[in-house]
């Protein structure tokens, strides 16, 4: 039995703690779930690249300006459980800070398990934190609102701040934000559209916004010259939408498109839409696109290694591997991944 738990140390005194998974998208992880993960009762539910990517927001209600944000990347074992040596290292660092509170060293700032999210994800995390702490959005937020309400010329998009865009996405339920975005989505310059679409994976677009994203993605799929990065971004924006069946219909259209062979698109499908791939026929089509696509053998092996680490996907993928109707290109890719031909007799 552990003497000290990480979650208890993080919540000492009057601290409040909010835990987020930061792997595929930013999503809340309950304190109870994290406690069970820490004590190895359950495997980490949302592994990404065989790690647990965690964001910690810690604050004291009586001193809101003294909140702390930490990001930890914790290794998982082959069964997806937290590697206890990593947990013990972090606990020891925190204990040292509790024992020596006068030290200026931040226990979790410079440690072998810390990481820095990419700028877009970092901006979204700060936007989410400001809502949690009930503090105002950044000074860039109002300008984004005005731009998306049509109050600036189109070319003004280059002046919009990344934090303002993240604040807008995390406050879609406020004012006319969702309506303005739906009305202007198809007219946005592609670079701005891609940034906003990627950020949308961290919230849950409602039916109106999902419909606008789906229509735009379907429209762009009709043009093979559409940049794969744009299709991947729109797919990510749809990945956490409220209507999963509507999302799956768009994915089925995508899998029929030449753009499904593009590395960026297939990676977005695998990393953001894995629940859609739990349907056997859709999984088979995805695997065929992956084997024939531009990600190559290295991409095939890396993407499937990550997917097979998800408990819900491993047996499904192995079953698809044994399908006697699979193509020769898929058979070759599977053989190369495992170093030999897969024996279909088992």
Phi and psi in degrees as a GROMACS rama.xvg file:
@    title "Ramachandran Plot"
@    xaxis  label "Phi"
@    yaxis  label "Psi"
@TYPE xy
-71.9897  139.352  UNK-2
-75.7596  -40.723  UNK-3
-129.064  136.117  UNK-4
-104.831  143.747  UNK-5
-57.5348  -44.8127  UNK-6
-62.9237  -33.3305  UNK-7
-69.4703  -39.1703  UNK-8
-66.1503  -36.563  UNK-9
-69.8584  -27.2348  UNK-10
-101.893  17.7946  UNK-11
-63.7569  155.73  UNK-12
58.7268  -128.989  UNK-13
-103.067  17.1516  UNK-14
-65.6883  145.55  UNK-15
-105.188  145.004  UNK-16
-131.132  131.908  UNK-17
-126.01  128.927  UNK-18
-113.022  136.913  UNK-19
-127.879  141.496  UNK-20
-80.1387  134.89  UNK-21
-118.023  10.4161  UNK-22
-72.4969  -82.5179  UNK-23
-79.7698  -39.3827  UNK-24
-152.237  166.719  UNK-25
-78.6638  119.375  UNK-26
-145.463  145.88  UNK-27
-69.2557  138.318  UNK-28
-118.818  119.502  UNK-29
-65.8565  150.603  UNK-30
-60.7953  -36.3603  UNK-31
-64.7255  -43.6319  UNK-32
-62.2691  -43.4005  UNK-33
-63.0753  -39.1085  UNK-34
-61.5402  -39.7744  UNK-35
-70.6727  -33.5154  UNK-36
-65.0415  -44.6841  UNK-37
-63.3219  -36.3941  UNK-38
-90.8667  11.8757  UNK-39
61.9021  28.3045  UNK-40
-75.9753  -35.035  UNK-41
-136.497  152.699  UNK-42
-72.6258  164.038  UNK-43
-66.5433  126.42  UNK-44
-74.6074  -20.9624  UNK-45
-132.06  59.8313  UNK-46
-67.1073  148.66  UNK-47
-139.822  121.984  UNK-48
55.867  36.6771  UNK-49
61.2147  30.7733  UNK-50
-135.423  159.954  UNK-51
-101.491  115.692  UNK-52
-101.645  114.695  UNK-53
-125.492  136.185  UNK-54
-112.186  132.884  UNK-55
-117.729  126.924  UNK-56
-115.705  118.869  UNK-57
-124.666  129.582  UNK-58
-148.292  161.11  UNK-59
-114.486  122.361  UNK-60
-55.6427  -24.9021  UNK-61
-89.8844  -5.91441  UNK-62
-145.299  68.7372  UNK-63
-62.05  -25.4388  UNK-64
-79.8034  1.55556  UNK-65
-112.811  30.3131  UNK-66
-72.61  154.833  UNK-67
-120.188  144.028  UNK-68
-127.465  125.978  UNK-69
-129.397  148.256  UNK-70
-125.238  124.101  UNK-71
-122.854  136.061  UNK-72
-115.067  104.392  UNK-73
-106.34  131.934  UNK-74
-70.3498  148.712  UNK-75
-117.527  149.994  UNK-76
-82.2184  -174.834  UNK-77
-64.7148  -22.9911  UNK-78
-93.4761  1.87288  UNK-79
87.7499  8.02033  UNK-80
-85.5547  151.69  UNK-81
-62.1859  131.548  UNK-82
-71.0585  117.138  UNK-83
-66.3135  -28.5034  UNK-84
-62.3785  -37.4016  UNK-85
-67.7672  -44.0253  UNK-86
-60.177  -44.1934  UNK-87
-62.7925  -37.3848  UNK-88
-62.5222  -44.6975  UNK-89
-67.7157  -41.0571  UNK-90
-58.8415  -44.3169  UNK-91
-62.4477  -39.6487  UNK-92
-63.0647  -42.9172  UNK-93
-67.607  -38.3868  UNK-94
-62.2744  -39.5581  UNK-95
-61.8265  -37.6922  UNK-96
-71.782  -33.6854  UNK-97
-67.7673  -40.8204  UNK-98
-69.5459  -36.5956  UNK-99
-120.253  71.7388  UNK-100
-66.6534  -16.7614  UNK-101
-81.3272  -8.8018  UNK-102
-66.7631  145.857  UNK-103
-86.3267  -6.39572  UNK-104
-76.6324  132.071  UNK-105
-84.8796  118.697  UNK-106
-58.8053  -33.0229  UNK-107
-110.991  4.32318  UNK-108
-74.5443  -52.8335  UNK-109
-114.889  83.1602  UNK-110
-136.273  161.417  UNK-111
-65.5196  -8.75595  UNK-112
-108.656  5.90179  UNK-113
-83.4171  155.175  UNK-114
-148.411  164.468  UNK-115
-117.342  118.544  UNK-116
-61.9165  159.088  UNK-117
-65.1438  160.331  UNK-118
-55.5036  -39.842  UNK-119
-64.886  -45.1186  UNK-120
-68.3508  -36.9535  UNK-121
-63.0926  -42.9623  UNK-122
-62.709  -41.0608  UNK-123
-65.913  -38.6945  UNK-124
-63.7164  -43.7859  UNK-125
-64.8274  -36.8466  UNK-126
-65.0392  -40.3352  UNK-127
-67.5769  -40.0822  UNK-128
-63.2318  -38.9002  UNK-129
-65.904  -33.9394  UNK-130
-70.2475  -41.1098  UNK-131
-62.3694  -41.1133  UNK-132
-85.3064  -3.32818  UNK-133
58.0642  41.9618  UNK-134
-105.587  160.434  UNK-135
-65.7503  156.067  UNK-136
-67.9254  169.996  UNK-137
-67.8471  167.154  UNK-138
-69.8029  -9.91797  UNK-139
-88.5128  -10.3102  UNK-140
-64.7614  -46.4756  UNK-141
-62.4494  -37.5963  UNK-142
-64.8771  -38.3433  UNK-143
-64.5259  -44.1598  UNK-144
-55.9031  -45.9791  UNK-145
-66.4762  -39.8319  UNK-146
-63.2842  -46.5927  UNK-147
-74.9165  -10.4331  UNK-148
-92.8345  4.41399  UNK-149
83.9339  20.0422  UNK-150
-91.6599  -1.56577  UNK-151
-128.226  155.119  UNK-152
-65.0319  156.633  UNK-153
-55.3559  -39.7031  UNK-154
-66.6567  -10.4719  UNK-155
-71.0562  -8.06688  UNK-156
-58.4544  -27.7404  UNK-157
-67.9452  -14.5424  UNK-158
-93.7726  -4.51158  UNK-159
-77.5793  136.738  UNK-160
-81.2525  142.529  UNK-161
-59.072  -40.179  UNK-162
-66.1051  -34.9771  UNK-163
-64.5755  -39.5292  UNK-164
-63.6617  -42.5979  UNK-165
-64.9713  -41.4479  UNK-166
-60.2985  -40.7248  UNK-167
-62.1434  -47.6804  UNK-168
-63.4457  -39.0966  UNK-169
-80.1004  -1.25967  UNK-170
-126.955  34.621  UNK-171
-62.6741  -22.5138  UNK-172
-83.2435  0.588861  UNK-173
-102.427  139.803  UNK-174
55.1946  -135.782  UNK-175
-103.578  22.5091  UNK-176
-58.8193  -50.7724  UNK-177
-63.8845  -43.1332  UNK-178
-62.0477  -42.8377  UNK-179
-63.1113  -41.9008  UNK-180
-66.1572  -43.4556  UNK-181
-59.8981  -43.0657  UNK-182
-68.4734  -30.6208  UNK-183
-107.947  -3.10687  UNK-184
-54.5609  -48.1117  UNK-185
-70.7312  -17.9612  UNK-186
-97.0562  -3.67859  UNK-187
-69.5893  144.595  UNK-188
-58.6157  142.538  UNK-189
-53.9741  -44.1148  UNK-190
-60.6376  -40.6857  UNK-191
-68.8156  -42.0851  UNK-192
-58.512  -43.9602  UNK-193
-64.7459  -41.0671  UNK-194
-62.9283  -48.0788  UNK-195
-63.2709  -41.3888  UNK-196
-63.4677  -42.8974  UNK-197
-63.1369  -37.3866  UNK-198
-68.051  -28.8169  UNK-199
-64.616  -20.1048  UNK-200
-65.8793  -17.7743  UNK-201
-89.1116  -4.41653  UNK-202
-123.252  -163.138  UNK-203
-128.994  95.0562  UNK-204
-54.6388  136.956  UNK-205
-78.4188  -176.499  UNK-206
-61.2036  -38.8061  UNK-207
-62.4787  -48.6881  UNK-208
-70.6279  -36.7433  UNK-209
-60.6017  -42.2893  UNK-210
-62.6956  -42.1624  UNK-211
-64.7141  -41.8533  UNK-212
-65.698  -42.4927  UNK-213
-63.9119  -44.2578  UNK-214
-62.7928  -41.107  UNK-215
-67.6063  -42.6134  UNK-216
-63.9564  -43.6673  UNK-217
-61.8495  -40.8483  UNK-218
-64.4124  -44.4131  UNK-219
-69.8645  -27.613  UNK-220
-65.1475  -22.9349  UNK-221
-73.7056  -9.94385  UNK-222
-116.854  102.056  UNK-223
-58.1558  -20.2531  UNK-224
-80.7544  -2.75387  UNK-225
-58.9639  136.594  UNK-226
-63.8883  130.969  UNK-227
-56.8919  -33.2473  UNK-228
-61.8287  -33.7968  UNK-229
-71.2478  -44.1401  UNK-230
-61.1209  -43.2921  UNK-231
-61.4672  -41.9029  UNK-232
-65.6414  -44.2821  UNK-233
-63.3398  -37.7633  UNK-234
-63.3609  -42.1063  UNK-235
-63.4663  -38.3697  UNK-236
-63.2046  -31.2513  UNK-237
-84.9963  -16.6957  UNK-238
-61.3766  -28.3866  UNK-239
-112.188  19.6268  UNK-240
-67.6568  161.791  UNK-241
-70.7019  -32.1122  UNK-242
-99.2939  95.4469  UNK-243
-67.3224  -34.1899  UNK-244
-68.03  -38.6936  UNK-245
-63.8197  -41.1855  UNK-246
-61.0028  -42.4118  UNK-247
-65.1538  -33.4895  UNK-248
-62.5883  -40.6959  UNK-249
-66.8844  -39.8476  UNK-250
-62.8803  -39.1972  UNK-251
-62.6842  -39.5624  UNK-252
-63.1821  -41.8528  UNK-253
-62.4392  -41.2498  UNK-254
-66.6484  -17.2803  UNK-255
-88.9125  -3.6351  UNK-256
-98.4581  148.064  UNK-257
-57.7351  -23.8069  UNK-258
-68.1978  -16.0145  UNK-259
-69.6276  -11.9029  UNK-260
-88.2007  -8.3047  UNK-261
-75.3983  139.171  UNK-262
-59.4419  -42.1473  UNK-263
-65.1187  -37.6197  UNK-264
-71.3606  -45.1847  UNK-265
-66.3113  -33.7355  UNK-266
-68.044  -39.5217  UNK-267
-63.9685  -40.3518  UNK-268
-60.2501  -46.8619  UNK-269
-69.9831  -41.6581  UNK-270
-88.2179  -23.9981  UNK-271
-113.722  -20.0691  UNK-272
-121.843  32.1405  UNK-273
-64.6071  -28.3727  UNK-274
-65.5989  -30.5494  UNK-275
-69.0228  -27.0081  UNK-276
-81.0701  -2.58167  UNK-277
-72.353  -14.9091  UNK-278
-77.6952  121.321  UNK-279
-54.7805  -45.5905  UNK-280
-66.3778  -40.1087  UNK-281
-67.1555  -37.6102  UNK-282
-61.809  -42.3295  UNK-283
-60.6342  -43.0765  UNK-284
-65.5001  -39.9278  UNK-285
-61.1451  -45.8743  UNK-286
-62.6684  -38.2282  UNK-287
-65.8019  -41.5737  UNK-288
-64.8199  -40.4678  UNK-289
-63.8935  -42.717  UNK-290
-68.0001  -36.1048  UNK-291
-91.1428  -7.34137  UNK-292
-84.5587  -175.296  UNK-293
-85.0183  -2.00133  UNK-294
-71.6041  -20.7814  UNK-295
74.7142  -177.537  UNK-296
-65.2668  -38.8812  UNK-297
-62.5394  -42.9687  UNK-298
-64.795  -41.4432  UNK-299
-56.749  -50.0862  UNK-300
-67.183  -42.3016  UNK-301
-68.2604  -44.0036  UNK-302
-64.1315  -43.5951  UNK-303
-72.7878  -33.0075  UNK-304
-60.5807  -40.234  UNK-305
-69.4818  -44.27  UNK-306
-63.5015  -39.6549  UNK-307
-71.9461  -11.0576  UNK-308
-77.6225  -16.3794  UNK-309
-81.5415  122.881  UNK-310
-54.0401  -35.8618  UNK-311
-72.4391  -16.3607  UNK-312
-104.754  -26.7071  UNK-313
-57.8107  -52.4827  UNK-314
-66.7611  -34.0885  UNK-315
-63.0394  -44.04  UNK-316
-67.6513  -43.0707  UNK-317
-62.4928  -36.0283  UNK-318
-65.599  -42.2936  UNK-319
-65.623  -34.5137  UNK-320
-60.6743  -31.8525  UNK-321
-90.5831  3.61065  UNK-322
-66.3541  118.44  UNK-323
-65.7621  -14.8425  UNK-324
-88.9811  2.77263  UNK-325
-66.3113  155.062  UNK-326
-74.6405  165.986  UNK-327
-66.031  -37.4181  UNK-328
-64.9389  -37.5304  UNK-329
-69.1907  -40.5371  UNK-330
-59.7108  -41.9097  UNK-331
-66.8503  -40.6655  UNK-332
-65.4922  -40.3651  UNK-333
-63.7396  -44.8791  UNK-334
-60.3882  -42.1581  UNK-335
-66.5634  -35.2838  UNK-336
-65.6388  -40.3411  UNK-337
-98.5546  -1.05284  UNK-338
82.9349  2.40287  UNK-339
-164.767  167.177  UNK-340
-64.8247  137.231  UNK-341
-73.5498  130.649  UNK-342
-79.4653  111.638  UNK-343
-83.6673  -0.272768  UNK-344
-84.4601  -4.42036  UNK-345
